[in-house]
Amino acid sequence: MNLDDLVTAIVLVIAFYLLFFIGKLVNDFLHKEYNLTYELVERDNPALALAVAGYYLGLALSIGGALAGPGLGIVDDLIDLFIYGLLAIILLNLSWFICDKIILRKFKISDELIRDQNQGTGAVSFGISVASGLIIFGSVTGQGGNIWTASVFWLIGQIMLIIASLIYNLMIPYDIHEQIEKDNVAAGVGFAGCLVSIGIVVGLAAERDFHSWEDDLAAFAAIALSGLVMLPLVRLLTDKVLLPTVNLTDEIANQEKPNTGAAYIEAVSYIAAAFVISWCV
């Protein structure tokens, strides 16, 4: 690395953290119902900590999509970083509201995080932010696209997350909203793994260079749909192969103390399968 490359890297890192700070301020502004420092330090709120950690990780992924790829020169790179970085901040915060109004529509996320310190809700919020961050990363990465292609692929990705949440609720024998509202952390962890896995598949599908809507949408849809097909198959394999001596549903939803460890295995199974699909297609 020569001196010019080093200077460029330092400038881009500073610009990245400036955008990251803007993303934090936007999130703080949109969630005036709580004081983050008070909740984390005075109330030791683990549910909000999970949700905020997921947002920050999703934010890093979202802005990082504007940094990935070949450099075009310091000026052009900075222009692209700020245009797509600001777009990424907007899309990530919109993703959170989609989760609040549609994916977890049967209750208000902020009430569960602040009033009840519900870690199951925190886990799902973590999952949706990371999944959306992966989708945004893929949507703004690659050559040939623009802010409109990035926004369309993000929107399709959000639709895929909504469909995945519906499929997940259909394939499990319990109501995911009911279990999460009952402070079932295990149920939230398993659901979060499902969402992250779809984010991985959709994000990597969107990462390809853009050529035309006709060609790219067809390929994108085929790969994304494979992720949806994966969910029930992985649930079955986790139940019958990875945890053959127990019933996954009983461990997560039918015990007095839900088994969070079993939910971690379920969540990781979805995420691992998503990587396998992404590597193979």
N, C-alpha and C positions, 0 to 999 in steps of 0.2 A: 504494500500500500504506500503510495507516494504522498507528499504533503498535501496536494490538492484534494486527493481522495479523503484524507484524514479530516481536513477542514470541512469538506462537504458532509461527511458523516456526522461531525459535531453539530453543524448547523441543523441538519435534519433531526437529530436527536432532540435538540432544544425546541425545534418547531413541533415535534411530536408531543413533548411534555406540555407545551403551551396549549395545544389542542386538547390534550387529556385534561388539563385544568379547566378549560372551557366546558368540556363534557361534564366534569364534576359540578361546576357552577349551574349548568343547565338542569342537571338532575336535582340539585339542592333547591333550585327555584321551583321546579315542578312538584316538589314534595315538601311544601311548607308546613304540612300537618305535624311534622316532627322535627326535632333538633338532633342531627346525627351525632354530634359529640355527646350530648346529654344521654341519648339512648345507649350509645356504646360504652361510655365511661361510667355514668352514674347508675344506669339501670342494668348494665351488663347484658344487653339484649342480643342473644345469639341468633335469633331469627332474622333481625334486621342486618346483623353482621353478615349472615349468609347471602341475603339479597343484595347488599351493597358490594360484597366481594364479587358476586357474579356480574354485577353491573360494571365494575371496574375491569374485570377480565374481559367481558364482552366489549367494553370500550377500547381496550388495548388491541383486541383482535380487529375491531371495526376500523380504527384509524390505521392499524398496521397494513390493512389491505391497500391503502394508498401509497405505502412505502415499498411494497413488494414489487418485484419486476425490475427490468433494466432501467438504469438511470438515463435521463435525457439532458442532463446539465443542471446545475444548481438552481437556476432561476425557474426553469420549467418544472423541476421536481418540487420546488416549494409551492408553485402555483397549483400543481396537481394535488399536493398534500393538503393544502388548505381548502381547496374546492371539495375534494372527496372526503377529507376529514370532517368538515362541517356537515356534509351530507350524511356521513356515517353517524354522527352524533344525533342528528334529527331522526334517522331511521331507527337507531337503537332505542331511543326514548319512545318512539311510536310503537315499537315492538312490546315494550312493557305495558303500554295501555291496551294493546290488543290482548295480551295475557290477562289483564285485569277485567276487561269487558267481555271477552269471549271464552278464552281457555279456562279461566277460573271464574266464570260468570256468576256462580251461585253464592258467592260472598265477596266482600271487599278486601283486597289484598292488604291495604294499609292497616285496616282494623286488625287483621290477623297478625300482622307483623308487630304492631305497636301495642295494641291493647292486650292481646293474648300471648305475645312472644311465641307464636306458632312456628316451630322450626320446620314442620312439614311444608308450610307455605313458603318459608324462606328457601328451602331446597328447590321447590318448583320455580320460584323467582330466579334463583341462581341458574337453574337449567335453561330457562327461557332466554335469559340475557346472554349466556354463553352460546346457546344454539343460534340466536339472532346475530351475535358477533361473528360466528363462523360463516353464516349466510352472507352477511355484509362483506366480510373479508373476501369471499369468493366473488361476490357481485361487482366489487370495485377493482379486482385484480384482473390481469390479462390485458391483452392489446385489442384495439378495434372498437371498444365500447365507449360510452359516455354516461352522463348522469342519468339519462333516461333509461338506458339498458340496465344500469345498476339498480335503479328504483324498481323497474319491472321485475327483475330477478329476485330482489328482496321481497316484493309483494307476493310473488309466486311461492317463495320460501315460507312466508308467513301463512299462506293458505295451506301449505303442506304441514306446517306445525299444528294448525287447527285440525286438519284431517287426522293427523297422527294422534292428537289428543282424543278425538272421537273413537278412533279404532282402538286405542289403548283402553278406554272406558268400556268398550264393547267386549274386548277379549278377556278382561278380568272379571271374576264373579262378584266383585264388590264395587260400590259407587265411590270413585276416586275423590269426588268433592266431599262426600260425607265423611270419609276416612280422614282426609286432610283437615277438615273443619274440626274433627275430634282430636286434633293435635297428634295425629299418627305420623310420626317422622318417617317411619319406614315406607309408608305409602307415598309420601312426598319424594323420598330419595329414588324409589323405583321409577316414578313418573318423570322425574328430572332426567334420569338416565335415558329414558325413551326420547325425550325432547332433544337432548344433546346429540344422540345418535342420528336423528333426522337432520339436525343442523350440520353434522359432519358430512353426511351424504349429499345434502343439497348444496352446501357450501363448496365442496370439491367439484360438484357438477357444474356450478356457476363459474368456477375459476378458469375455465378454458377461454382461449381467445375468441372474441366475437367475430362472426363472419356475416351471418344474415339471420333474421328472425325465423325464417322457414327452417333452416338447418339446425340452428342452435336450440330453439325451443323444443323441437322434437327430441333431440339428444338429452337435453336437460330434463324433460318430463320423464323420459324412459328411466334415467338413472334415479331421479327422485322417487318415482313410483316403486322402484326396487327396494328402496328404504322402507316404504310403507308395508310392502309384502314381507319384509324381514321381521317385523315386530312380533307377530304371533308365532312365527317359527322359532325365534330366539327365546321367547317366553316358554314355549314347550320344551326346547332343548335344555334350558336352565333348570326347569322343574324336573325333567326326567333323567338328565345326564349329569349336570353339575351338582344338583342336590337330590339324588335319587331316593334317599330314605325319608324325605320330608315332603310335605305339600306346601308349595310356595305361598299359596293363598292363606293357608292356615297360619303360617309363620308371620305374614305381614298384617293380616286383617282379622283373624279369628282368635287371637290370643289376648289375654288381659294385658300383657306387655308385648307389643309388637316387636318382632325380631329385626332390628335395623341392620344387623350383619347380613341377613339373607337378602335384604333390599339392596345392599351394596353389591352383592354378587349379581343380582338381577340387572342393576344399572350398568355395571361394567360389562356384562354380557352384551347388552345393546350397543354400547360404545365400541367394543372390540369388533362386533359384527359389522358395524358401520365402516370401520377402517378397512376391513377385509373387502367389503363391497366396493369401496372407493379405489382400492388398489387393483381390483380385478376388472373394472369396467373402463 
